[in-house]
Amino acid sequence: MGKIKSGRKAAGDYPVGRMIASQLRHPGVMVPLLGIPALGVYGVTQGWTRPLIGAGVLVTVLAVWALVWRVSFRNQVVYRVKAWYRRWFRYAPRWWFWMGRLGLSVTDEMTGWILRPRILKVRSTGCIDSVLLDLPLGVRTDQVMQAVPDLRHAAKARRVAVRELEPGQVWVDFFTADPLRKTILPALHPVRLNVRDLDGLVLGYCEDGTPWRLKVVGRHVFVCGVSGAGKSSVLWSLLWALAPYIKAGLVVVHGIDPKGGMELDFGRELFDRYEADDYEAMAEMLEQDADYLDDRTKLLRGKARTFTASRETPFVLIVIDELMQLTVLLPGPEGRRLSARIEVALGRLLGKGRAPGFAVFATSLLVTKDVVTWRELFSTKIAMRLDNEAQVEMALGEGARDLGAECDRIPESLPGVAYVLQEGKREPVRVRAAYMSDDAIRDMATTYGLRGAIEPVDSVTLINPNTVDGEVVESGEAA
Ligand SMILES: Nc1ncnc2c1ncn2[C@@H]1O[C@H](COP(=O)(O)OP(=O)(O)OP(=O)(O)O)[C@@H](O)[C@H]1O
């Protein structure tokens, strides 16, 4: 009969002695550790002058580096030392044990050896440890994905995500701290405008602390989330990023607010065309935009394959705040007729809008097919807080929830947080949009709105939005 374990042993304590012994066999940990006693021996036998001079030079170089090139010092020194420490003192000693416990091991039938995923590399930043694993034949990526909840508990991580690098190798990301916990201020505008920057407008921050860049030119964007999820912060962050381009006449925004102007009215002056009350006029606006798109396509045909915004052919962004109001909630037979017209016009815009420089930005509370008929035609989907896993899959596509898009777990206390699928990446990225208060939106609208004459591109005045009580607050890392 097997022994019954109780107390700490029942929870599964680590075979500490064996773990330490196995670590000490690796040069990655032994060489740096042996260096210190070796230096001591050298000092005692040969004198301390040289070691002390060497240490002084090293400290001075590091101090100057840290003071003058802060970011490079952080990336090249701090994060590397952290990765080394995490690899050898946190993950490596426990890894063999964890893999065995989670069933990620296979036994070779010829030799009887037990094979488990092996750590190849560890990368660390301020908030993530990424562990690259080499999977033995017989352990698959989806098995590692299934072990994510257990790995999260084992590593006491806030979130764990798995992404395949190549067959047989996967990255396991342990998210330790959350840089998105605090409200993010809008990014400063660039000093000089460059239409190429429209390919990566900064809307907030990603979970790894890097800026969240959204491409709108050539993309249709769909934002969904329950009431209070912070959909409007994505919209206003985008309009903030576009504001100098609007002022310069390179971008034109058409706004439709079927909720009677409750949202878009704050930034009324930014919109070249705007409808908030008359549904017929909204349908007409979308139809005219679709006609304008056809004309633009003819104009550009044979001239350029990729669109570049200019004063003559500005980039046109059509903003619809709450699509649901237009597609399913218009009352009576007349409402249904209008909805049908709106669907057709939207289909025309979404099906063709990329090359001629048109994009649709729509938000919605629900993601079902009856609400968003043309869901697949939106190339960028941003999913904020949602009610359940099924909604997540509908919003971001099948399998997105398993790949880490835990929209149903975004707490109410974190409005503005979303998961987004980025170009070229299979795994969703967790982001948070910057937040603009109603007053900041009004200020933006009066400063960059269309009432004033369009300014020469070179002389766009840059205003810092991050002013609290008259004091300028620097924006950089997520605050
Ligand atoms: N990015 C953000 N950072 C911090 N707080 C935010 C952010 N976005 C929204 N909030 C806060 O959450 C509240 C609700 O957000 P918001 O109105 O944008 O949600 P919504 O999804 O547009 O809701 P609804 O569909 O009801 O209009 C805001 O009043 C604001 O206080």
Ligand as a Chemical Component Dictionary entry (heavy atoms), coordinates in Angstrom:
data_LIG
# 
_chem_comp.id                   LIG 
_chem_comp.type                 NON-POLYMER 
_chem_comp.pdbx_formal_charge   0 
_chem_comp.three_letter_code    LIG 
# 
loop_
_chem_comp_atom.comp_id 
_chem_comp_atom.atom_id 
_chem_comp_atom.alt_atom_id 
_chem_comp_atom.type_symbol 
_chem_comp_atom.charge 
_chem_comp_atom.model_Cartn_x 
_chem_comp_atom.model_Cartn_y 
_chem_comp_atom.model_Cartn_z 
_chem_comp_atom.pdbx_ordinal 
LIG N1  N1  N 0 -9.053  53.699 -20.720 1  
LIG C1  C1  C 0 -9.646  54.005 -19.566 2  
LIG N2  N2  N 0 -8.884  54.210 -18.476 3  
LIG C2  C2  C 0 -9.477  54.520 -17.296 4  
LIG N3  N3  N 0 -10.793 54.644 -17.108 5  
LIG C3  C3  C 0 -11.600 54.454 -18.165 6  
LIG C4  C4  C 0 -11.069 54.131 -19.445 7  
LIG N4  N4  N 0 -12.086 53.988 -20.290 8  
LIG C5  C5  C 0 -13.209 54.216 -19.598 9  
LIG N5  N5  N 0 -12.932 54.505 -18.325 10 
LIG C6  C6  C 0 -13.908 54.769 -17.235 11 
LIG O1  O1  O 0 -14.990 53.855 -17.392 12 
LIG C7  C7  C 0 -16.218 54.549 -17.600 13 
LIG C8  C8  C 0 -17.057 53.849 -18.657 14 
LIG O2  O2  O 0 -16.358 53.908 -19.862 15 
LIG P1  P1  P 0 -17.058 54.144 -21.276 16 
LIG O3  O3  O 0 -18.184 55.080 -21.191 17 
LIG O4  O4  O 0 -15.973 54.444 -22.241 18 
LIG O5  O5  O 0 -17.606 52.696 -21.553 19 
LIG P2  P2  P 0 -18.372 52.222 -22.828 20 
LIG O6  O6  O 0 -17.884 50.856 -23.125 21 
LIG O7  O7  O 0 -18.264 53.228 -23.933 22 
LIG O8  O8  O 0 -19.834 52.146 -22.267 23 
LIG P3  P3  P 0 -21.224 52.400 -23.011 24 
LIG O9  O9  O 0 -21.392 51.318 -24.022 25 
LIG O10 O10 O 0 -22.218 52.299 -21.911 26 
LIG O11 O11 O 0 -21.132 53.770 -23.627 27 
LIG C9  C9  C 0 -15.814 55.971 -17.992 28 
LIG O12 O12 O 0 -16.715 56.893 -17.514 29 
LIG C10 C10 C 0 -14.487 56.165 -17.355 30 
LIG O13 O13 O 0 -14.656 56.665 -16.042 31 
# 
loop_
_chem_comp_bond.comp_id 
_chem_comp_bond.atom_id_1 
_chem_comp_bond.atom_id_2 
_chem_comp_bond.value_order 
_chem_comp_bond.pdbx_ordinal 
LIG N1  C1  SING 1  
LIG C1  N2  SING 2  
LIG C1  C4  DOUB 3  
LIG N2  C2  DOUB 4  
LIG C2  N3  SING 5  
LIG N3  C3  DOUB 6  
LIG C3  C4  SING 7  
LIG C3  N5  SING 8  
LIG C4  N4  SING 9  
LIG N4  C5  DOUB 10 
LIG C5  N5  SING 11 
LIG N5  C6  SING 12 
LIG C6  O1  SING 13 
LIG C6  C10 SING 14 
LIG O1  C7  SING 15 
LIG C7  C8  SING 16 
LIG C7  C9  SING 17 
LIG C8  O2  SING 18 
LIG O2  P1  SING 19 
LIG P1  O3  DOUB 20 
LIG P1  O4  SING 21 
LIG P1  O5  SING 22 
LIG O5  P2  SING 23 
LIG P2  O6  DOUB 24 
LIG P2  O7  SING 25 
LIG P2  O8  SING 26 
LIG O8  P3  SING 27 
LIG P3  O9  DOUB 28 
LIG P3  O10 SING 29 
LIG P3  O11 SING 30 
LIG C9  O12 SING 31 
LIG C9  C10 SING 32 
LIG C10 O13 SING 33 
# 
